Amino acid sequence: MLWLLTICWLAFLWHLGSTGLVDETEPLFAEAARQMTVTGDWITPYFNGETRFDKPPLIYWLMAIGYKLIGVNEWAVRLPSAIGAIALTGLGFYTLRYFGVSRPATLTSSVDSELDSHSSPRAGFLQKQTTPYFALPTLDRQLWLSAWIGAALIATNPQTIVWSRIGVSDMLLSGCMGAALLAFFLGYARSEITPPSSIRRFPSGWYLAFYILIGLAVLTKGPVGIVLPALIIGAFLVYLGNWQQVLQEISLVWGLFIVLTLAVPWYVLVIIANGQDYIDKFFGYHNIERFTAVVNGHSAPWYFYFIVVLVGFAPWSSYLPVAIARLRFWQRDRWRSSPRSAQLGLFALFWLAGVFSFFTIAVTKLPSYVLPLMPAAAILVALWWSDLLTYRVPGKRHLPLLLSGGFNVVFLLVIAAAIFYSPKLIGYDPAAPNISELLQASGLPLIGGLIWTTTAIACVIALLQPRNWRWLWVVNLVGFVAFIIFTITPASFLMDRARQLPLRELSAIATQVKQPGEELLMMGFEKPSVVFYTQKPVNYFDEEHKAIAYIEQLAATGLNPRSVIVLIDTKRLNKINKYWLKPNEYNSLATAGAYQLIRISKQVVAKNLLLKN
């Protein structure tokens, strides 16, 4: 418990709400949830006065509950994502603790005469769940190692840490879907010990948890919440040839009834409330079209997710290929004759391959789409390492370890170099024009580069010393944790101060100076966080000439209220000074970062219009 609490606190909760919401997507979710608490409409999500049909409601409901309990703040926005990650890490630990053997060969190796059901409080259960040929002291050690390493790997990878700290639906989906798949495997493996009394029975235990979590996944992100688990589990069972038996065992009819009971009512209610508009936008645009066509310019080559997994699962991705190969998944007969309790590695492989293949086929591609495969990758690598640490002679190395370890070293050095040169690589950001200079001056690139360089050197030492290779995973873990503490966390504060803090400051000022009926406009860009922090409607105009035309129209139709407030970046303001309003024709209210808040009098605009005409 101490191990789990430590890694979950560090990865998911430490400074969770210490930085502001990050534009563009996070404030959309946060404000839609806040609107539910204001309007009392818990069926149709709204943002800035318009319906938001991108995602189902579970993420909004959880955020809204957080607002009620701890207030409208960043903690409440991000807590659902963090809880999803914590639940996934904890259940991953539990699953590996009892079924964390790597492959069928383990079942017949290291036979130990110490087999004694009274020698350990867990030994009786272990005897029942496996075969009497297990060497319990050795096996028990491997199971604990699998759990410890697996939980650490599930939590400490870039993809999981990033999305568990952002208030969007991706981590909640990964948590619900990943926990559902783990619950299925727990029910599947334990059914070998205590077969169900009747195939018509109502699902109980882990199978019941599986169906409930699938229902929650569908309420988190739609049909993908049931389609992906069905493909993964279906392929796994067909491969093993026991699909008919298991489908009867899991009470599929009752299970579908549970899923539909949880998920369908909201879909019915939202369609009744919004009609064809919801069907077209959610099912048509955000599901079918995203799978079959490029949406919002999110296209990528076929190998895109290879790069995403390599970087997103760093540094553990160095060991993923050998962890997969050692399963010998092509030996189907061997797997079909193995007990269910030894099939977790194979199940994790189908989990990883299912998610990876599904989204590789999809035309629209985003890095977050493959987030649900990260727990499977962590399980595979953890099983490999636990097997090495349990059965390998400390002084003996083998070729797969040397190859993967060598790649690990090279990969870490590449990461170190990228971080050293990151101020030159990040490019120009109009929201924070001087971010490169700030990053360079902070010294964080130097610190981050040194951390990974030191980690790479430590890996080389571990590989060269025959008795130290077993510390490779510890070296990587320590390096990753140090990187989070001394580089990523300070960098997030730096980015927040440069990019998001000016918008929060100007939002607070706009709220204070805004007169009754006065409109707030954003000219030339769209930052949804302004809506959340002002808690007022904002009129967005992506091009300044559209905003100018709108203000001139307001000026022509009446003078009450007498002005509008405009949030604009300084560069664009200097541009319009040359052809529309002079600096003395508007009132500058505040300046922060790259932005200015100004008040424009409709009377001045109307006067200029008369002069033009």
KOLKOLMI-715972 format. One record per residue (C-alpha): residue number from 1; x negated, y, z negated. Coordinates in steps of 0.25 Angstrom, whole numbers, plus 5000, padded with zeros to 4 digits. Example, Ala and Ser with C-alpha at 12.3 -4.5 7.8 and 13.67 -1.06 7.14 Angstrom:
BEGIN
  seq    px    py    pz
    1  4951  4982  4969
    2  4945  4996  4971
This chain:
BEGIN
  seq    px    py    pz
    1  5000  5000  5000
    2  4989  5010  4997
    3  4982  5007  5010
    4  4996  5009  5018
    5  4998  5022  5010
    6  4985  5027  5012
    7  4984  5025  5027
    8  4999  5030  5029
    9  4997  5042  5021
   10  4984  5046  5029
   11  4990  5042  5042
   12  5004  5047  5041
   13  5007  5056  5029
   14  4994  5064  5026
   15  4997  5079  5031
   16  5009  5074  5039
   17  5017  5087  5037
   18  5005  5096  5036
   19  5005  5101  5050
   20  5017  5107  5058
   21  5025  5100  5069
   22  5018  5098  5082
   23  5024  5103  5095
   24  5030  5099  5104
   25  5037  5086  5100
   26  5037  5085  5084
   27  5045  5098  5082
   28  5056  5093  5091
   29  5058  5081  5082
   30  5057  5089  5070
   31  5067  5100  5074
   32  5077  5090  5079
   33  5077  5083  5066
   34  5079  5097  5059
   35  5090  5100  5068
   36  5097  5088  5063
   37  5096  5092  5048
   38  5102  5106  5052
   39  5113  5102  5062
   40  5117  5089  5055
   41  5117  5083  5069
   42  5109  5070  5066
   43  5113  5064  5080
   44  5108  5074  5091
   45  5094  5079  5089
   46  5092  5094  5093
   47  5080  5102  5095
   48  5081  5118  5097
   49  5096  5117  5100
   50  5095  5106  5110
   51  5097  5091  5109
   52  5084  5082  5108
   53  5087  5068  5113
   54  5072  5064  5114
   55  5073  5054  5102
   56  5083  5047  5094
   57  5086  5052  5080
   58  5078  5044  5069
   59  5066  5053  5069
   60  5075  5065  5068
   61  5083  5059  5057
   62  5071  5055  5049
   63  5065  5069  5051
   64  5078  5076  5046
   65  5079  5067  5034
   66  5064  5072  5031
   67  5069  5086  5032
   68  5080  5083  5022
   69  5070  5077  5012
   70  5057  5085  5013
   71  5061  5097  5022
   72  5059  5102  5036
   73  5044  5100  5037
   74  5034  5093  5045
   75  5033  5081  5035
   76  5048  5078  5037
   77  5046  5078  5052
   78  5034  5069  5052
   79  5038  5059  5041
   80  5046  5050  5050
   81  5034  5047  5058
   82  5025  5045  5046
   83  5035  5036  5040
   84  5036  5028  5053
   85  5021  5026  5053
   86  5020  5022  5038
   87  5031  5012  5040
   88  5024  5006  5052
   89  5010  5006  5045
   90  5016  4999  5032
   91  5024  4988  5040
   92  5012  4986  5049
   93  5004  4983  5036
   94  5015  4974  5031
   95  5016  4966  5044
   96  5001  4964  5045
   97  5000  4960  5030
   98  5008  4948  5033
   99  5006  4945  5047
  100  4993  4952  5051
  101  4986  4940  5057
  102  4980  4942  5070
  103  4983  4930  5079
  104  4987  4915  5078
  105  4972  4911  5077
  106  4972  4917  5063
  107  4982  4906  5059
  108  4972  4895  5060
  109  4959  4901  5056
  110  4952  4902  5043
  111  4960  4891  5036
  112  4957  4893  5021
  113  4959  4883  5010
  114  4963  4894  5001
  115  4977  4893  5006
  116  4986  4894  4994
  117  4999  4900  4993
  118  4997  4904  4978
  119  4983  4911  4981
  120  4990  4924  4985
  121  5003  4931  4983
  122  5005  4932  4998
  123  5000  4918  5002
  124  5013  4911  5001
  125  5019  4921  5011
  126  5007  4920  5020
  127  5008  4905  5020
  128  5023  4906  5024
  129  5020  4916  5035
  130  5009  4909  5042
  131  5003  4895  5042
  132  4996  4887  5031
  133  4983  4888  5038
  134  4981  4902  5034
  135  4969  4905  5025
  136  4977  4914  5016
  137  4965  4923  5010
  138  4960  4926  5024
  139  4973  4928  5029
  140  4978  4937  5018
  141  4965  4945  5020
  142  4968  4946  5035
  143  4983  4951  5033
  144  4978  4962  5023
  145  4968  4966  5033
  146  4978  4967  5044
  147  4988  4975  5036
  148  4977  4985  5031
  149  4971  4987  5045
  150  4984  4987  5052
  151  4991  4997  5043
  152  4978  5006  5045
  153  4978  5005  5060
  154  4993  5007  5061
  155  4992  5020  5054
  156  4978  5025  5058
  157  4979  5027  5073
  158  4981  5040  5081
  159  4994  5037  5087
  160  5001  5033  5074
  161  4995  5045  5066
  162  4999  5055  5076
  163  5013  5051  5078
  164  5016  5048  5063
  165  5012  5062  5060
  166  5022  5068  5071
  167  5037  5070  5069
  168  5041  5063  5082
  169  5048  5049  5084
  170  5036  5042  5089
  171  5030  5037  5076
  172  5044  5034  5071
  173  5047  5025  5083
  174  5033  5018  5081
  175  5036  5016  5066
  176  5050  5010  5069
  177  5046  5002  5081
  178  5033  4997  5075
  179  5040  4993  5061
  180  5051  4986  5069
  181  5041  4978  5076
  182  5033  4974  5064
  183  5047  4971  5057
  184  5050  4962  5068
  185  5037  4954  5067
  186  5038  4953  5052
  187  5052  4947  5054
  188  5047  4938  5066
  189  5035  4933  5058
  190  5042  4931  5045
  191  5053  4923  5052
  192  5043  4912  5054
  193  5043  4910  5039
  194  5058  4912  5036
  195  5066  4910  5049
  196  5079  4917  5049
  197  5091  4908  5044
  198  5100  4912  5056
  199  5098  4919  5069
  200  5111  4926  5067
  201  5107  4932  5054
  202  5106  4947  5052
  203  5091  4951  5054
  204  5084  4953  5040
  205  5071  4957  5035
  206  5061  4962  5045
  207  5070  4959  5057
  208  5080  4968  5051
  209  5069  4979  5049
  210  5065  4977  5064
  211  5079  4980  5069
  212  5081  4992  5060
  213  5068  4998  5064
  214  5071  4995  5079
  215  5084  5003  5077
  216  5076  5015  5070
  217  5066  5014  5082
  218  5078  5016  5092
  219  5083  5028  5084
  220  5069  5034  5084
  221  5066  5033  5099
  222  5077  5026  5107
  223  5077  5013  5115
  224  5062  5011  5114
  225  5063  5008  5099
  226  5070  4995  5103
  227  5065  4992  5117
  228  5050  4992  5113
  229  5051  4982  5101
  230  5060  4973  5110
  231  5050  4972  5121
  232  5038  4970  5111
  233  5046  4959  5103
  234  5052  4953  5115
  235  5038  4952  5122
  236  5032  4946  5109
  237  5043  4935  5107
  238  5043  4931  5122
  239  5028  4930  5122
  240  5029  4920  5110
  241  5041  4913  5116
  242  5049  4914  5103
  243  5059  4925  5107
  244  5071  4917  5107
  245  5069  4913  5092
  246  5065  4926  5088
  247  5076  4934  5094
  248  5086  4924  5087
  249  5078  4926  5074
  250  5078  4941  5074
  251  5094  4942  5075
  252  5093  4950  5087
  253  5108  4953  5088
  254  5109  4958  5074
  255  5096  4966  5076
  256  5101  4973  5089
  257  5113  4977  5081
  258  5105  4983  5070
  259  5097  4991  5080
  260  5109  4996  5087
  261  5116  4999  5074
  262  5104  5008  5070
  263  5101  5015  5083
  264  5114  5016  5092
  265  5123  5024  5083
  266  5114  5037  5085
  267  5113  5035  5100
  268  5128  5034  5101
  269  5130  5046  5092
  270  5120  5054  5100
  271  5126  5050  5114
  272  5140  5054  5109
  273  5135  5067  5104
  274  5126  5070  5117
  275  5131  5061  5128
  276  5124  5059  5141
  277  5114  5070  5137
  278  5108  5061  5127
  279  5108  5048  5135
  280  5101  5055  5147
  281  5090  5062  5138
  282  5087  5051  5128
  283  5089  5038  5135
  284  5087  5044  5149
  285  5076  5054  5148
  286  5068  5050  5135
  287  5069  5035  5137
  288  5071  5030  5151
  289  5065  5042  5158
  290  5053  5042  5149
  291  5050  5027  5152
  292  5052  5028  5167
  293  5047  5042  5170
  294  5037  5053  5165
  295  5044  5062  5155
  296  5038  5076  5151
  297  5026  5073  5159
  298  5021  5061  5150
  299  5015  5053  5161
  300  5002  5045  5159
  301  4994  5034  5166
  302  4997  5019  5163
  303  4985  5018  5154
  304  4989  5029  5146
  305  4993  5021  5134
  306  4980  5014  5134
  307  4973  5027  5130
  308  4984  5030  5120
  309  4982  5017  5113
  310  4967  5019  5113
  311  4967  5033  5107
  312  4980  5032  5099
  313  4976  5019  5092
  314  4961  5024  5090
  315  4952  5019  5085
  316  4959  5005  5083
  317  4962  5004  5098
  318  4947  5000  5100
  319  4951  4986  5094
  320  4965  4985  5100
  321  4961  4977  5113
  322  4953  4966  5105
  323  4964  4965  5095
  324  4974  4962  5106
  325  4965  4953  5114
  326  4962  4944  5101
  327  4976  4941  5100
  328  4975  4932  5113
  329  4989  4936  5116
  330  4988  4928  5129
  331  4988  4915  5121
  332  5003  4914  5121
  333  5004  4899  5116
  334  4994  4903  5104
  335  5003  4914  5100
  336  5016  4906  5102
  337  5011  4896  5093
  338  5007  4905  5082
  339  5015  4909  5070
  340  5023  4922  5070
  341  5015  4927  5058
  342  5002  4927  5067
  343  5009  4935  5079
  344  5008  4949  5074
  345  4996  4952  5083
  346  5004  4947  5095
  347  5016  4955  5091
  348  5008  4968  5090
  349  5002  4965  5103
  350  5016  4964  5110
  351  5019  4977  5102
  352  5008  4985  5107
  353  5009  4980  5121
  354  5024  4982  5122
  355  5023  4997  5118
  356  5011  4999  5126
  357  5017  4993  5139
  358  5031  4999  5137
  359  5026  5013  5137
  360  5015  5011  5147
  361  5026  5007  5157
  362  5034  5019  5152
  363  5031  5031  5162
  364  5032  5042  5151
  365  5019  5040  5142
  366  5016  5047  5129
  367  5006  5043  5118
  368  5016  5041  5108
  369  5024  5030  5115
  370  5013  5020  5112
  371  5013  5023  5097
  372  5022  5011  5093
  373  5011  5002  5098
  374  5000  5007  5088
  375  5005  4998  5076
  376  5003  4986  5085
  377  4989  4990  5089
  378  4986  4992  5075
  379  4991  4978  5071
  380  4983  4972  5082
  381  4970  4978  5078
  382  4973  4976  5063
  383  4975  4961  5066
  384  4962  4960  5074
  385  4954  4967  5063
  386  4960  4959  5052
  387  4956  4946  5059
  388  4942  4951  5061
  389  4941  4955  5046
  390  4946  4942  5041
  391  4940  4931  5050
  392  4928  4937  5056
  393  4914  4935  5049
  394  4909  4949  5045
  395  4896  4948  5052
  396  4901  4943  5065
  397  4906  4952  5076
  398  4913  4948  5089
  399  4914  4954  5103
  400  4928  4960  5102
  401  4925  4967  5089
  402  4912  4973  5095
  403  4919  4977  5108
  404  4931  4984  5101
  405  4921  4990  5091
  406  4912  4995  5101
  407  4924  5002  5109
  408  4929  5007  5095
  409  4915  5014  5094
  410  4916  5020  5108
  411  4930  5024  5106
  412  4927  5031  5093
  413  4916  5039  5099
  414  4925  5043  5111
  415  4935  5048  5100
  416  4924  5056  5093
  417  4919  5062  5106
  418  4934  5066  5109
  419  4936  5073  5096
  420  4922  5080  5096
  421  4926  5086  5110
  422  4941  5088  5106
  423  4941  5103  5106
  424  4937  5103  5121
  425  4947  5092  5124
  426  4960  5097  5118
  427  4962  5107  5129
  428  4970  5120  5128
  429  4982  5121  5119
  430  4991  5133  5121
  431  4997  5131  5107
  432  4983  5132  5101
  433  4974  5139  5111
  434  4962  5138  5102
  435  4963  5124  5097
  436  4950  5119  5103
  437  4942  5130  5096
  438  4950  5127  5082
  439  4947  5112  5084
  440  4932  5114  5087
  441  4931  5124  5075
  442  4938  5115  5065
  443  4927  5104  5067
  444  4937  5093  5068
  445  4932  5088  5081
  446  4918  5086  5075
  447  4924  5079  5062
  448  4933  5070  5071
  449  4922  5066  5080
  450  4912  5063  5069
  451  4922  5054  5062
  452  4924  5046  5074
  453  4909  5046  5078
  454  4906  5041  5064
  455  4917  5031  5065
  456  4911  5026  5078
  457  4897  5025  5071
  458  4903  5017  5060
  459  4910  5007  5070
  460  4896  5005  5076
  461  4890  5002  5063
  462  4901  4992  5060
  463  4899  4985  5073
  464  4884  4984  5072
  465  4884  4978  5058
  466  4890  4964  5059
  467  4896  4965  5045
  468  4903  4979  5047
  469  4911  4977  5059
  470  4923  4974  5050
  471  4923  4989  5046
  472  4926  4994  5060
  473  4941  4995  5057
  474  4938  5002  5044
  475  4928  5012  5051
  476  4939  5016  5061
  477  4949  5018  5051
  478  4940  5026  5042
  479  4937  5035  5054
  480  4951  5036  5059
  481  4955  5040  5044
  482  4944  5050  5044
  483  4948  5056  5057
  484  4962  5058  5052
  485  4958  5065  5039
  486  4947  5074  5044
  487  4950  5077  5059
  488  4965  5074  5063
  489  4971  5080  5051
  490  4963  5093  5051
  491  4965  5093  5066
  492  4980  5092  5064
  493  4980  5104  5055
  494  4971  5112  5065
  495  4981  5109  5076
  496  4993  5113  5068
  497  4987  5126  5064
  498  4983  5130  5078
  499  4995  5124  5086
  500  5007  5123  5077
  501  5005  5133  5065
  502  5007  5145  5074
  503  5021  5140  5078
  504  5025  5137  5064
  505  5020  5151  5060
  506  5028  5158  5071
  507  5040  5149  5069
  508  5040  5154  5054
  509  5039  5169  5058
  510  5050  5167  5069
  511  5059  5162  5059
  512  5057  5174  5049
  513  5058  5185  5060
  514  5069  5179  5068
  515  5081  5188  5068
  516  5096  5182  5069
  517  5099  5177  5083
  518  5085  5180  5088
  519  5080  5169  5097
  520  5066  5162  5096
  521  5060  5160  5109
  522  5047  5152  5113
  523  5041  5157  5126
  524  5032  5148  5135
  525  5031  5136  5126
  526  5039  5126  5117
  527  5035  5123  5103
  528  5047  5115  5096
  529  5040  5117  5082
  530  5045  5132  5083
  531  5060  5127  5082
  532  5057  5118  5070
  533  5049  5128  5062
  534  5059  5140  5065
  535  5071  5131  5064
  536  5077  5140  5075
  537  5080  5138  5090
  538  5069  5142  5099
  539  5071  5145  5114
  540  5059  5139  5122
  541  5054  5144  5135
  542  5043  5136  5142
  543  5040  5148  5151
  544  5039  5163  5147
  545  5047  5168  5159
  546  5059  5159  5154
  547  5058  5165  5140
  548  5057  5179  5146
  549  5069  5177  5155
  550  5077  5172  5143
  551  5073  5184  5134
  552  5077  5194  5145
  553  5090  5187  5147
  554  5093  5188  5132
  555  5089  5203  5133
  556  5099  5205  5144
  557  5110  5199  5137
  558  5109  5206  5124
  559  5101  5211  5113
  560  5106  5204  5100
  561  5097  5199  5094
  562  5088  5209  5099
  563  5075  5200  5101
  564  5070  5186  5103
  565  5058  5180  5096
  566  5048  5173  5105
  567  5037  5163  5102
  568  5026  5164  5113
  569  5011  5161  5114
  570  5002  5172  5115
  571  4996  5169  5129
  572  5010  5169  5135
  573  5014  5182  5127
  574  5002  5189  5133
  575  5007  5184  5147
  576  5021  5190  5146
  577  5016  5203  5140
  578  5011  5206  5154
  579  5024  5205  5161
  580  5036  5205  5151
  581  5035  5211  5138
  582  5023  5220  5133
  583  5018  5217  5119
  584  5025  5230  5113
  585  5038  5224  5118
  586  5039  5213  5108
  587  5036  5211  5094
  588  5025  5201  5090
  589  5030  5194  5077
  590  5018  5184  5075
  591  5007  5177  5081
  592  5001  5163  5078
  593  4992  5155  5085
  594  4995  5155  5100
  595  5009  5161  5098
  596  5016  5174  5096
  597  5030  5177  5090
  598  5036  5189  5096
  599  5050  5196  5096
  600  5055  5202  5109
  601  5066  5212  5109
  602  5077  5210  5119
  603  5079  5225  5120
  604  5065  5226  5126
  605  5067  5214  5135
  606  5080  5221  5140
  607  5073  5234  5142
  608  5062  5228  5150
  609  5072  5220  5159
  610  5079  5234  5162
  611  5066  5240  5166
  612  5063  5228  5175
  613  5077  5229  5182
